[in-house]
Amino acid sequence: MDYQTLRTFADSWGLLFMVIVFVAVVVYTFRPGSKKEADKIAQIPLKEDKSPNEDDKE
């Protein structure tokens, strides 16, 4: 395979692959029921976890 063959392949099939991946990500993000999961994930930084050093204070 030479450079021109690989470039032609990437220009056609590579673009198709990237479009399919983009559509899959958009569909996954906006699927029914994803709002509940997204809200749950968005609250992770706000959770109050006990620090790793609290176990050593006993």
C-alpha positions in Angstrom: 0.0 0.0 0.0 1.3 3.4 -0.9 0.4 6.8 0.6 -2.2 7.6 -2.0 -4.1 4.4 -1.3 -4.1 4.9 2.4 -5.2 8.5 2.0 -8.1 7.6 -0.3 -9.2 4.9 2.2 -9.0 7.3 5.1 -10.8 10.1 3.2 -13.8 7.9 2.4 -14.1 5.2 5.1 -12.5 7.2 7.9 -15.0 10.0 7.4 -17.9 7.5 7.5 -16.5 5.9 10.7 -16.2 9.3 12.4 -19.8 10.3 11.4 -21.1 6.9 12.8 -19.2 7.5 16.0 -20.5 11.0 16.3 -24.1 9.9 15.7 -23.7 7.1 18.2 -22.5 9.4 20.9 -25.3 11.9 20.3 -27.9 9.1 20.4 -26.4 7.7 23.6 -26.4 11.1 25.2 -30.0 12.0 24.4 -31.5 8.6 24.8 -34.6 8.3 27.0 -33.7 7.9 30.6 -30.3 9.5 30.4 -31.3 12.6 32.3 -31.7 10.7 35.5 -28.2 9.2 35.1 -26.7 12.5 34.1 -28.2 14.2 37.1 -26.8 11.5 39.4 -23.3 11.8 37.8 -23.4 15.6 38.1 -23.9 15.3 41.9 -20.7 13.3 42.4 -18.4 16.3 43.1 -20.9 17.6 45.7 -21.1 14.4 47.8 -19.5 14.5 51.2 -17.3 11.5 51.5 -15.4 10.8 54.6 -11.7 11.6 54.1 -9.2 8.7 54.0 -7.5 10.0 57.2 -10.7 9.8 59.3 -10.2 6.1 59.8 -6.8 6.7 61.4 -8.2 9.1 64.1 -9.8 6.4 66.1 
